[in-house]
């Protein structure tokens, strides 16, 4: 009996409007590194479904950079801490160094992979120079009066470094140890990006004033301003090509441009989004030109978290990698034409994605989407029904992966959704509503003034509803109360009814998850008088989700204790588990593949990523 990790489908990079988001690539051009929530993801460029997650940060991460050697990664967070860790093997932390008393905005390695400069928004200082192996001081960052946004280190000797930030100054340092040399104030507003060319001959800076300045990489003397008037929005990022003759910039005007450094002209430009339409989610806030590649690939990041793959000489993005930036709060599967079902996930920002489970590729659902926390997803053939805290029930056409356009207003904040073959059932703090799937009309509404429903599960013959008075009630399909169980000692947090299909060899079961971590299983065969399974009690925190396999003989559960458990009806005392499945807790679980004694389950959680697990030996 075992449960083993199979794949991690990474979260998208975290972004903030009006702020740059650093992207980094390794020296071989095989992986990119970025920050997302409290994790760092190292993601394959050619196959984005392959990724590694580093979870040792305790606060929101902000930046990650590969060392030039390729063996280590340095990452910073909002508490001012920089961690250096092994990025080729197990992810072991090599060092943890407090740098400043505020957010780390950027960091850079020297060419020997020995020194790191980290900068950000501190109180006493805005940056610091340290050795990567011990954290010893190797210079000081001075000459600034406001937070620093970017830093770059010349990779050749003599060592040079540059920092820039909100005071619009670019400060040049000689090293090592790094010491102040000169300060240049060419920009008129915030500076967002800096970069030494790979050969060390040139330094480029970009900023909110939409200007690009070039400096001598060795002396720091200003050379030229190029591209005036080309970008019409703040320039958030810059990255050099490996030939040191060209660099790429990204901007809030939705464009990514390649520049010839010597000629001072843009040689290619891409514009994201619909032509002529201003789109805030398409603001380009990060860019990287991976070295070590010969295909001319550039990767840019938009405000919505999408990674755009741009190839020099082609007019449009060759690929767009999508996913969730925020806490994933709901998950379900929909049967597809292929052998594997399609996965649907919803997050706390209202985004819903469909996932090709054979490739791990996500597609954001188009159309009139939710604007707030997705509280529930339920599937029927050809349709996905979603509820969210914008107080609406919406439907998705699975064939086209788009919202159908029609929505039903709920009578309060939705707590959950369930479906039968003809109806959709929603529960809010005010009551229970049955909605026809044929014409989206409300066929029955039951107010619940004495208690607020918190969870729902349904079959063709009964509807189970949990309430905040810790009572589980069983209703008929017309919402006639059939039974109310005595109050439980702890709050009911989730419900799941095993499928009553021809594949199911077991009697129907109702699994009830509690805030205490316990799971009880009831059966209608004894009129829910007492639980038939009481030994599923391994969770140490709130049970967030329970899902049955198609045969109704195994269940998987996930909880706020970050654990995923797989249970057996035939052998209630046996289980397999994985701890720390998701940083910040597991919010949803579902079965993806099933077979005798084995299968695959998928979990989602607070870290914004989707993880697949292979289960063996559970019958």
Backbone torsions as a table, in degrees:
resi	resn	phi	psi	omega
1	UNK	NA	126.2	-178.8
2	UNK	-159.0	158.9	169.8
3	UNK	-134.3	123.0	-173.2
4	UNK	-125.6	144.6	178.1
5	UNK	-67.4	137.9	178.7
6	UNK	-111.1	-47.3	-178.6
7	UNK	-157.8	155.2	174.5
8	UNK	-120.4	117.9	173.4
9	UNK	-97.3	106.3	-163.4
10	UNK	-68.8	155.1	170.6
11	UNK	-71.0	158.2	175.7
12	UNK	-78.2	159.1	178.5
13	UNK	-60.8	142.6	174.9
14	UNK	-74.7	136.2	-179.1
15	UNK	-131.9	157.5	176.0
16	UNK	-135.5	133.3	-178.6
17	UNK	-63.1	135.1	179.2
18	UNK	78.0	18.5	-177.6
19	UNK	-143.6	139.3	-179.4
20	UNK	-72.4	151.2	176.3
21	UNK	-122.7	110.2	-177.1
22	UNK	-67.0	135.5	169.5
23	UNK	-119.5	146.4	179.4
24	UNK	-138.3	149.9	176.4
25	UNK	-125.6	149.7	178.4
26	UNK	-76.6	170.1	-171.9
27	UNK	-68.8	-17.9	178.2
28	UNK	-90.2	-11.1	-177.3
29	UNK	73.8	27.0	-177.1
30	UNK	-100.7	-30.1	-175.3
31	UNK	-134.4	153.7	170.1
32	UNK	-115.6	155.3	178.8
33	UNK	-124.8	138.9	176.5
34	UNK	-156.6	164.7	179.9
35	UNK	-97.7	141.6	176.7
36	UNK	-149.9	117.6	-177.1
37	UNK	55.5	-120.3	179.0
38	UNK	-105.4	18.2	-177.4
39	UNK	-121.9	161.9	168.6
40	UNK	-116.2	133.2	179.0
41	UNK	-114.0	131.7	169.0
42	UNK	-106.1	116.5	-168.0
43	UNK	-124.5	134.0	177.1
44	UNK	-62.9	135.5	179.4
45	UNK	-74.8	-44.6	-176.2
46	UNK	-76.5	-30.3	177.7
47	UNK	-132.2	87.2	-174.7
48	UNK	-61.5	-12.1	177.7
49	UNK	-74.7	-11.9	177.2
50	UNK	-97.7	119.9	-177.6
51	UNK	-152.4	161.1	175.5
52	UNK	-122.2	138.3	-178.3
53	UNK	-114.6	128.1	175.4
54	UNK	-106.5	124.0	-168.2
55	UNK	-121.8	17.1	-174.1
56	UNK	-81.2	-13.1	176.2
57	UNK	-70.0	144.1	-179.6
58	UNK	-103.8	-8.2	175.9
59	UNK	-127.9	177.6	-176.2
60	UNK	-60.1	127.2	179.8
61	UNK	-80.6	154.4	-174.5
62	UNK	-128.5	-29.3	-174.6
63	UNK	-157.8	150.4	174.1
64	UNK	-144.6	138.4	179.4
65	UNK	-138.0	135.5	173.8
66	UNK	-74.9	145.3	170.4
67	UNK	-73.2	151.4	178.9
68	UNK	-57.1	-28.6	178.5
69	UNK	-71.5	-23.3	-179.9
70	UNK	87.4	-1.1	-176.2
71	UNK	-91.3	-23.6	-175.0
72	UNK	-129.4	160.2	174.4
73	UNK	-130.0	139.1	174.0
74	UNK	-111.9	134.9	-178.6
75	UNK	-136.5	147.7	-179.0
76	UNK	-121.5	162.0	-179.4
77	UNK	-137.1	-178.6	-174.5
78	UNK	-73.7	-11.7	178.2
79	UNK	-87.7	-5.3	-179.1
80	UNK	92.5	12.2	-178.3
81	UNK	-97.8	138.4	172.8
82	UNK	-112.7	132.2	176.1
83	UNK	-116.2	136.8	175.0
84	UNK	-111.0	128.7	-173.3
85	UNK	-146.4	160.2	-179.1
86	UNK	-74.0	121.7	-178.2
87	UNK	-108.8	11.5	178.1
88	UNK	-109.8	-18.4	-176.8
89	UNK	-126.9	-112.9	-170.6
90	UNK	-85.9	-4.9	-178.6
91	UNK	78.9	25.9	-179.3
92	UNK	-65.7	133.7	179.3
93	UNK	-74.9	126.4	-179.9
94	UNK	-90.4	-34.0	-179.1
95	UNK	-161.6	148.1	176.2
96	UNK	-127.4	119.1	-171.4
97	UNK	-129.8	118.8	172.5
98	UNK	-74.0	122.9	-172.9
99	UNK	-102.0	-57.2	-179.4
100	UNK	-135.0	175.1	-176.4
101	UNK	-93.8	16.1	179.2
102	UNK	-146.2	-161.8	-173.7
103	UNK	-66.8	134.7	170.7
104	UNK	-83.0	120.4	-179.6
105	UNK	-95.6	-29.7	-178.9
106	UNK	-161.6	160.2	173.4
107	UNK	-151.3	161.7	-177.5
108	UNK	-146.7	148.7	176.1
109	UNK	-100.7	152.2	169.5
110	UNK	-85.3	172.4	-174.0
111	UNK	-67.6	-17.7	180.0
112	UNK	-91.8	0.6	-176.0
113	UNK	58.6	31.7	-177.6
114	UNK	-113.3	-29.0	-174.8
115	UNK	-120.9	148.4	178.9
116	UNK	-131.9	136.0	168.3
117	UNK	-112.9	124.7	177.8
118	UNK	-118.4	137.3	-177.8
119	UNK	-133.1	159.6	179.3
120	UNK	176.4	-146.2	-174.3
121	UNK	-109.7	82.8	-179.9
122	UNK	-99.2	178.2	177.9
123	UNK	-100.6	-56.1	179.8
124	UNK	-78.9	-34.3	-179.4
125	UNK	-148.8	164.2	-175.4
126	UNK	-109.6	3.6	178.4
127	UNK	-178.2	172.8	-178.5
128	UNK	-158.7	151.1	177.3
129	UNK	-110.3	128.9	-178.0
130	UNK	-137.7	163.8	169.1
131	UNK	-85.7	143.2	-174.3
132	UNK	-70.5	-28.6	-174.2
133	UNK	-88.8	-24.8	-176.3
134	UNK	-130.8	-14.3	-178.8
135	UNK	80.5	11.0	178.5
136	UNK	-68.6	147.6	-179.3
137	UNK	-71.4	132.2	177.1
138	UNK	-130.7	42.0	179.3
139	UNK	135.6	175.5	179.8
140	UNK	-136.3	149.5	178.5
141	UNK	-100.9	118.7	-177.6
142	UNK	-143.4	175.0	177.3
143	UNK	93.5	7.3	179.6
144	UNK	-119.0	155.1	179.5
145	UNK	-118.2	-2.8	180.0
146	UNK	-141.3	173.9	-177.6
147	UNK	-56.8	149.1	178.4
148	UNK	-99.2	138.8	-178.0
149	UNK	-105.4	-22.6	-172.0
150	UNK	-154.2	155.7	179.4
151	UNK	-150.6	148.0	175.9
152	UNK	-146.6	144.7	179.1
153	UNK	-120.3	131.7	175.0
154	UNK	-65.9	133.0	-173.0
155	UNK	-83.5	-9.3	-179.6
156	UNK	-108.8	164.9	172.5
157	UNK	-92.9	146.6	-0.4
158	UNK	-68.5	142.5	-176.8
159	UNK	-67.7	137.2	175.5
160	UNK	-135.0	152.6	176.0
161	UNK	-142.2	156.8	178.4
162	UNK	-141.1	142.7	176.0
163	UNK	-132.5	154.5	178.5
164	UNK	-155.9	159.4	-177.1
165	UNK	-167.2	-147.2	-172.6
166	UNK	-73.2	-15.2	178.4
167	UNK	-84.3	5.5	176.8
168	UNK	67.1	6.7	179.2
169	UNK	-93.2	145.5	170.5
170	UNK	-111.8	118.2	-176.2
171	UNK	-106.5	134.3	-177.4
172	UNK	-107.4	136.8	-178.0
173	UNK	-123.3	146.4	170.7
174	UNK	-105.3	145.3	-179.8
175	UNK	-153.8	-174.9	-10.0
176	UNK	-101.4	152.1	-1.0
177	UNK	-68.1	151.9	-174.6
178	UNK	-75.9	128.8	179.4
179	UNK	-134.6	151.2	179.2
180	UNK	-57.6	134.3	176.5
181	UNK	-119.0	-53.5	-179.0
182	UNK	-155.0	157.5	178.3
183	UNK	-126.3	130.0	-179.8
184	UNK	-120.6	134.8	-179.6
185	UNK	-120.0	73.2	179.3
186	UNK	-87.0	-35.3	-179.4
187	UNK	-77.2	154.3	180.0
188	UNK	-103.5	-12.6	179.5
189	UNK	-137.9	-166.9	-177.0
190	UNK	-54.6	142.4	173.6
191	UNK	-101.9	126.2	-174.8
192	UNK	-107.0	-22.8	-175.0
193	UNK	-144.2	142.5	176.5
194	UNK	-137.0	151.1	174.8
195	UNK	-165.9	125.2	169.3
196	UNK	-78.4	140.8	175.6
197	UNK	-66.9	154.7	-178.3
198	UNK	-56.8	-29.9	178.3
199	UNK	-88.5	-1.0	175.2
200	UNK	79.0	5.6	-174.9
201	UNK	-82.4	-24.5	-171.6
202	UNK	-137.7	144.2	170.8
203	UNK	-116.7	136.3	177.8
204	UNK	-119.7	144.8	175.6
205	UNK	-133.2	144.6	179.3
206	UNK	-136.6	157.9	-177.3
207	UNK	-163.6	-168.8	-175.5
208	UNK	-71.3	-15.5	177.5
209	UNK	-82.7	6.3	175.7
210	UNK	67.7	20.8	-176.9
211	UNK	-108.5	154.7	177.6
212	UNK	-125.9	124.2	179.2
213	UNK	-119.3	143.1	176.8
214	UNK	-113.7	140.6	-179.5
215	UNK	-130.6	158.1	172.6
216	UNK	-69.3	128.0	-174.2
217	UNK	-70.2	-18.1	-177.1
218	UNK	-99.7	-38.8	-176.3
219	UNK	-102.3	-20.9	-178.1
220	UNK	83.3	3.6	-179.7
221	UNK	-71.1	138.8	179.0
222	UNK	-67.1	135.4	179.8
223	UNK	-103.6	-55.6	-172.9
224	UNK	-162.3	160.7	167.2
225	UNK	-110.0	133.1	-178.7
226	UNK	-127.1	160.8	171.6
227	UNK	68.0	28.0	-178.4
228	UNK	-62.7	128.9	178.6
229	UNK	83.6	-4.2	-178.5
230	UNK	-73.7	-50.9	174.6
231	UNK	-87.0	137.9	-179.8
232	UNK	-108.7	10.3	176.2
233	UNK	-141.0	171.0	178.5
234	UNK	-54.2	139.1	177.0
235	UNK	-95.1	118.7	-171.6
236	UNK	-99.1	-19.9	-175.4
237	UNK	-152.7	155.8	177.7
238	UNK	-146.8	144.7	179.1
239	UNK	-152.5	137.3	-177.1
240	UNK	-87.6	149.1	166.8
241	UNK	-76.8	159.5	-176.3
242	UNK	-69.0	-15.5	179.2
243	UNK	-83.2	-4.5	179.1
244	UNK	62.6	11.8	179.1
245	UNK	-103.6	-21.4	-178.3
246	UNK	-130.0	154.3	171.7
247	UNK	-143.4	164.1	-176.8
248	UNK	-121.8	142.4	177.5
249	UNK	-125.2	155.0	176.0
250	UNK	-130.1	150.6	-169.5
251	UNK	-145.1	162.3	175.3
252	UNK	-71.6	-5.6	175.0
253	UNK	-83.3	12.4	176.7
254	UNK	74.9	15.8	-177.1
255	UNK	-115.5	155.6	169.8
256	UNK	-124.7	127.8	-175.0
257	UNK	-127.0	141.3	172.2
258	UNK	-100.1	134.8	-176.8
259	UNK	-119.3	141.6	168.1
260	UNK	-88.3	113.4	-172.8
261	UNK	-65.0	-35.9	-177.1
262	UNK	-76.5	-43.9	-179.4
263	UNK	-78.4	-22.2	179.9
264	UNK	72.5	28.1	-176.8
265	UNK	-127.9	151.4	174.4
266	UNK	-77.7	128.4	-178.4
267	UNK	-104.0	-14.8	174.0
268	UNK	-159.5	148.9	-179.4
269	UNK	-142.5	139.7	172.1
270	UNK	-119.2	141.3	173.0
271	UNK	-119.1	128.1	-178.4
272	UNK	-92.0	155.2	-179.9
273	UNK	87.4	-178.9	-180.0
274	UNK	-70.6	142.6	-178.5
275	UNK	-62.4	126.9	176.8
276	UNK	80.2	1.5	-178.9
277	UNK	-109.9	126.3	176.8
278	UNK	-78.2	123.9	-175.9
279	UNK	-132.6	111.0	-179.8
280	UNK	-61.4	-42.1	178.3
281	UNK	-59.7	-19.3	-179.7
282	UNK	-92.9	7.9	170.7
283	UNK	-57.0	130.2	-179.8
284	UNK	-91.0	112.8	-170.6
285	UNK	-112.0	-1.6	178.7
286	UNK	-160.0	149.7	-179.8
287	UNK	-154.0	148.4	174.6
288	UNK	-146.7	140.0	176.0
289	UNK	-110.4	94.8	-172.7
290	UNK	-61.0	126.8	173.9
291	UNK	-76.6	166.1	177.3
292	UNK	81.9	3.8	178.0
293	UNK	-113.8	152.6	179.9
294	UNK	-114.1	4.2	-176.0
295	UNK	-96.6	4.4	177.5
296	UNK	69.0	28.4	-176.9
297	UNK	-79.9	135.5	173.2
298	UNK	-124.4	139.3	178.6
299	UNK	-117.9	123.2	176.6
300	UNK	-116.9	157.2	-176.7
301	UNK	-121.8	132.1	176.0
302	UNK	-101.6	172.5	-174.4
303	UNK	-63.0	-27.4	179.6
304	UNK	-77.6	-4.8	178.8
305	UNK	93.5	4.9	-179.4
306	UNK	-80.9	136.5	176.3
307	UNK	-96.5	118.3	-178.9
308	UNK	-98.7	123.9	177.6
309	UNK	-93.0	114.4	-177.9
310	UNK	-116.0	132.6	-179.9
311	UNK	-113.2	129.0	-179.4
312	UNK	-54.3	129.0	178.4
313	UNK	95.0	-7.1	177.2
314	UNK	-108.4	148.0	-171.8
315	UNK	-81.7	-21.5	-174.8
316	UNK	-134.5	166.0	179.3
317	UNK	-62.8	133.8	179.5
318	UNK	-81.2	-22.0	178.6
319	UNK	-157.3	146.8	173.5
320	UNK	-125.8	117.8	-178.9
321	UNK	-96.5	118.8	-176.5
322	UNK	-115.8	170.9	179.6
323	UNK	172.0	-160.9	-179.7
324	UNK	-104.3	140.0	172.9
325	UNK	-94.4	-24.0	-172.7
326	UNK	-113.8	176.9	176.3
327	UNK	-50.5	121.0	176.7
328	UNK	-81.3	124.5	-169.7
329	UNK	-111.8	-13.6	-177.3
330	UNK	-151.3	150.2	179.9
331	UNK	-151.4	145.8	173.0
332	UNK	-156.9	169.7	177.3
333	UNK	-122.1	152.7	176.5
334	UNK	-128.8	132.2	178.4
335	UNK	-58.5	142.6	178.8
336	UNK	-128.1	176.9	-179.3
337	UNK	-69.2	-26.3	179.2
338	UNK	-80.6	177.2	-178.5
339	UNK	-71.4	-24.9	-179.7
340	UNK	-100.8	141.6	178.1
341	UNK	-74.2	163.8	174.2
342	UNK	-89.5	137.2	-178.9
343	UNK	-97.8	138.5	175.7
344	UNK	-123.7	133.4	-179.0
345	UNK	-132.3	147.9	177.1
346	UNK	-128.4	147.9	-175.0
347	UNK	-124.5	176.1	-172.5
348	UNK	-72.2	-12.4	176.4
349	UNK	-94.9	4.5	177.9
350	UNK	94.8	-6.6	-178.8
351	UNK	-76.4	139.3	174.2
352	UNK	-122.3	133.0	-179.2
353	UNK	-122.9	146.7	168.8
354	UNK	-105.0	144.5	-175.5
355	UNK	-122.7	127.0	169.0
356	UNK	-76.4	106.8	-171.5
357	UNK	-74.2	-10.7	175.5
358	UNK	-82.2	-29.4	-178.0
359	UNK	-113.5	-15.5	-177.6
360	UNK	77.3	14.7	-178.5
361	UNK	-88.9	135.5	-179.4
362	UNK	-105.7	147.6	174.8
363	UNK	-131.4	125.1	177.8
364	UNK	-70.8	134.6	-177.9
365	UNK	-70.7	127.5	-178.5
366	UNK	-84.4	162.3	174.9
367	UNK	109.5	-164.4	-178.0
368	UNK	-77.1	96.2	-170.0
369	UNK	-92.1	172.4	173.5
370	UNK	-68.6	156.0	179.4
371	UNK	-112.8	3.8	-176.3
372	UNK	-149.9	-175.8	-176.0
373	UNK	-45.8	121.1	176.4
374	UNK	-81.0	115.7	-173.4
375	UNK	-96.9	-13.9	-179.4
376	UNK	-167.5	147.4	173.8
377	UNK	-133.5	138.1	177.5
378	UNK	-142.3	144.7	-172.1
379	UNK	-114.6	143.4	165.4
380	UNK	-132.9	165.1	179.6
381	UNK	-56.2	117.5	177.2
382	UNK	87.1	-8.9	-176.2
383	UNK	-139.1	145.5	169.0
384	UNK	-119.9	131.2	178.3
385	UNK	-108.1	132.0	-176.1
386	UNK	-128.6	142.9	172.8
387	UNK	-121.3	150.5	-178.4
388	UNK	-149.3	168.9	-177.2
389	UNK	-77.8	10.3	165.4
390	UNK	-87.1	12.9	175.6
391	UNK	61.3	42.9	177.9
392	UNK	-135.2	153.5	167.7
393	UNK	-111.1	123.0	-179.9
394	UNK	-122.7	162.2	179.6
395	UNK	-125.4	148.3	-178.4
396	UNK	-121.1	132.6	173.3
397	UNK	-83.6	115.9	-173.0
398	UNK	-70.5	-27.1	-178.4
399	UNK	-68.0	-40.8	-177.3
400	UNK	-101.3	-6.3	-177.7
401	UNK	53.5	47.8	177.2
402	UNK	-135.8	152.6	171.6
403	UNK	-67.3	142.9	-177.1
404	UNK	-73.8	-16.0	178.5
405	UNK	100.5	-26.8	178.4
406	UNK	-91.3	146.3	176.4
407	UNK	-146.9	157.5	179.9
408	UNK	-117.3	129.1	178.3
409	UNK	-78.2	131.0	178.7
410	UNK	-90.4	166.5	-175.6
411	UNK	-88.1	11.1	179.4
412	UNK	174.3	-166.8	-179.2
413	UNK	-74.2	117.4	-176.7
414	UNK	-66.3	136.5	177.5
415	UNK	-104.1	-18.8	-178.4
416	UNK	-177.8	166.9	179.9
417	UNK	-145.2	144.9	176.4
418	UNK	-143.3	159.5	-177.8
419	UNK	-132.2	152.3	165.7
420	UNK	-118.1	-168.7	-178.6
421	UNK	-70.3	-22.4	-176.4
422	UNK	-124.4	-15.0	-172.1
423	UNK	-132.5	158.6	172.6
424	UNK	-119.3	130.2	-177.5
425	UNK	-110.9	126.2	175.3
426	UNK	-119.3	148.5	174.4
427	UNK	-124.5	136.3	174.8
428	UNK	-125.3	179.5	179.0
429	UNK	-67.9	-10.4	-177.3
430	UNK	-103.5	-16.9	-178.6
431	UNK	165.7	-169.7	-177.6
432	UNK	-116.5	134.8	-178.3
433	UNK	-129.8	134.4	173.6
434	UNK	-108.1	127.7	-175.7
435	UNK	-121.6	133.1	179.6
436	UNK	-71.1	133.6	176.6
437	UNK	-77.3	-15.5	-177.6
438	UNK	-74.7	-47.8	-176.5
439	UNK	-129.9	9.7	177.6
440	UNK	62.8	22.2	177.7
441	UNK	-88.5	151.6	178.4
442	UNK	-81.2	116.1	-177.8
443	UNK	-93.6	-23.9	179.5
444	UNK	-159.3	138.0	176.2
445	UNK	-135.6	130.3	-179.5
446	UNK	-122.1	105.8	175.7
447	UNK	-66.1	147.7	178.1
448	UNK	-128.1	74.4	-174.2
449	UNK	-66.3	-26.4	-175.3
450	UNK	-87.2	-14.0	-179.7
451	UNK	-156.0	157.9	-180.0
452	UNK	-108.4	121.2	177.0
453	UNK	-61.3	144.2	-178.8
454	UNK	-122.8	-21.0	-178.8
455	UNK	-156.4	156.4	-178.1
456	UNK	-146.6	146.8	170.9
457	UNK	-145.8	150.5	-172.8
458	UNK	-148.0	150.0	167.1
459	UNK	-127.9	-175.0	-179.6
460	UNK	-67.1	-24.2	-172.8
461	UNK	-108.3	-13.6	-177.9
462	UNK	-156.1	157.1	177.7
463	UNK	-126.4	124.7	177.9
464	UNK	-103.3	130.2	-178.1
465	UNK	-131.6	128.4	174.1
466	UNK	-100.8	148.4	-177.2
467	UNK	-130.2	167.7	-177.5
468	UNK	-73.5	-2.8	171.9
469	UNK	-89.8	12.2	177.9
470	UNK	66.2	23.5	179.6
471	UNK	-107.2	136.6	174.3
472	UNK	-101.8	123.6	-178.3
473	UNK	-116.2	140.1	178.3
474	UNK	-110.3	125.7	-178.5
475	UNK	-117.1	159.7	171.8
476	UNK	-81.0	170.2	178.3
477	UNK	-60.5	-14.9	177.0
478	UNK	-103.7	13.3	177.6
479	UNK	69.2	27.4	168.7
480	UNK	-82.4	132.3	-177.4
481	UNK	-71.1	120.3	178.8
482	UNK	-94.7	-36.9	-174.4
483	UNK	-163.5	145.5	173.5
484	UNK	-129.1	119.8	179.9
485	UNK	-77.3	153.5	177.3
486	UNK	-58.9	151.6	-178.7
487	UNK	-58.0	139.3	176.7
488	UNK	-88.0	158.6	-178.4
489	UNK	-72.8	-17.4	178.3
490	UNK	-133.6	164.6	-174.8
491	UNK	-69.7	141.2	175.5
492	UNK	-83.6	126.7	-174.9
493	UNK	-110.3	-21.8	178.3
494	UNK	-159.0	155.8	179.4
495	UNK	-134.3	148.6	175.3
496	UNK	-154.3	129.3	179.1
497	UNK	-106.7	129.9	179.5
498	UNK	-67.5	149.8	-175.6
499	UNK	-69.7	139.0	176.1
500	UNK	-105.9	74.0	-178.0
501	UNK	-117.5	176.9	179.6
502	UNK	-66.3	-24.0	178.3
503	UNK	-74.5	-24.1	-175.2
504	UNK	-76.3	121.7	179.4
505	UNK	-95.8	-9.5	-178.2
506	UNK	-102.3	159.0	172.4
507	UNK	-66.8	158.1	180.0
508	UNK	-62.5	138.1	179.3
509	UNK	-128.5	146.1	175.1
510	UNK	-115.2	115.8	178.0
511	UNK	-95.8	132.1	-177.4
512	UNK	-120.5	119.5	179.3
513	UNK	-101.2	144.6	-174.2
514	UNK	-122.2	161.4	178.0
515	UNK	-66.6	-19.9	178.5
516	UNK	-77.1	-12.6	-176.9
517	UNK	100.6	-5.3	-178.1
518	UNK	-86.0	150.8	173.7
519	UNK	-126.4	127.5	173.9
520	UNK	-112.3	144.3	-179.9
521	UNK	-119.0	126.3	-179.8
522	UNK	-114.1	162.3	178.0
523	UNK	-135.4	139.1	176.3
524	UNK	-68.9	-12.6	-179.1
525	UNK	-64.4	-26.0	174.9
526	UNK	-114.0	24.9	177.8
527	UNK	57.7	33.4	177.0
528	UNK	57.9	25.2	-175.7
529	UNK	-68.1	-40.9	176.8
530	UNK	-149.5	154.4	-177.0
531	UNK	-66.9	143.7	177.6
532	UNK	-90.9	-18.2	174.6
533	UNK	-134.7	126.0	-179.8
534	UNK	-123.8	3.4	-170.9
535	UNK	-97.1	4.4	178.9
536	UNK	-87.6	79.8	-172.0
537	UNK	-137.3	41.0	-175.4
538	UNK	-92.1	-20.0	179.1
539	UNK	-65.5	144.3	177.4
540	UNK	-107.7	4.3	177.3
541	UNK	-143.6	-177.7	-177.4
542	UNK	-52.5	130.4	174.3
543	UNK	-81.3	119.7	-174.0
544	UNK	-96.6	-26.6	-174.4
545	UNK	-159.1	143.3	174.5
546	UNK	-134.8	138.2	177.6
547	UNK	-139.2	137.4	178.6
548	UNK	-96.2	151.0	171.2
549	UNK	-78.1	172.0	-173.3
550	UNK	-65.0	-23.6	-178.9
551	UNK	-92.6	-6.3	177.9
552	UNK	70.6	23.1	-178.3
553	UNK	-110.7	-12.3	177.7
554	UNK	-134.1	148.9	177.1
555	UNK	-133.8	149.3	174.7
556	UNK	-120.6	141.6	-179.2
557	UNK	-134.2	151.4	176.7
558	UNK	-136.1	148.0	-175.4
559	UNK	-142.2	175.1	178.5
560	UNK	-69.1	-12.1	175.3
561	UNK	-76.9	6.2	179.4
562	UNK	72.6	7.5	-176.7
563	UNK	-96.2	149.6	170.1
564	UNK	-119.4	127.9	179.0
565	UNK	-119.9	143.1	171.2
566	UNK	-115.3	128.2	-172.4
567	UNK	-117.4	158.4	177.6
568	UNK	-122.6	134.4	176.0
569	UNK	-71.2	-37.7	-177.9
570	UNK	-69.1	-35.0	-179.4
571	UNK	-126.8	77.0	-172.8
572	UNK	-59.8	-24.3	-177.9
573	UNK	-82.6	-8.1	-178.8
574	UNK	-105.0	147.1	-178.9
575	UNK	-159.5	160.1	168.7
576	UNK	-124.1	151.8	-174.4
577	UNK	-148.6	160.6	171.0
578	UNK	-134.5	129.1	179.1
579	UNK	-93.8	158.4	-179.9
580	UNK	52.2	42.0	-179.3
581	UNK	-64.4	-40.2	178.1
582	UNK	-138.1	132.7	173.7
583	UNK	-64.6	135.3	-178.3
584	UNK	77.2	7.2	173.0
585	UNK	106.2	157.4	178.2
586	UNK	-97.4	125.7	-177.7
587	UNK	-103.8	-20.1	-177.5
588	UNK	-157.7	147.1	176.4
589	UNK	-139.1	152.8	179.1
590	UNK	-159.1	151.5	175.7
591	UNK	-84.4	137.4	-179.8
592	UNK	-110.1	-47.6	176.7
593	UNK	-128.3	148.3	-179.6
594	UNK	-136.9	148.3	177.1
595	UNK	-165.2	172.4	-177.2
596	UNK	-66.7	113.3	177.5
597	UNK	76.7	-2.6	-179.9
598	UNK	-145.5	172.5	-179.6
599	UNK	170.8	-176.0	177.7
600	UNK	-133.3	132.7	176.5
601	UNK	-119.4	155.1	178.6
602	UNK	-121.9	138.1	177.0
603	UNK	-125.8	151.5	176.0
604	UNK	-131.9	157.6	-176.4
605	UNK	-162.3	-164.8	-174.5
606	UNK	-69.6	-13.5	179.1
607	UNK	-85.4	-0.5	175.6
608	UNK	79.8	5.9	-178.9
609	UNK	-114.8	164.2	179.6
610	UNK	-111.0	132.3	-178.5
611	UNK	-126.0	137.4	177.8
612	UNK	-106.9	140.6	-177.0
613	UNK	-130.7	138.3	176.7
614	UNK	-95.5	126.9	-178.0
615	UNK	-109.2	131.6	178.9
616	UNK	-136.3	144.1	172.5
617	UNK	83.6	5.8	178.6
618	UNK	-103.2	119.7	-177.1
619	UNK	-121.5	NA	NA
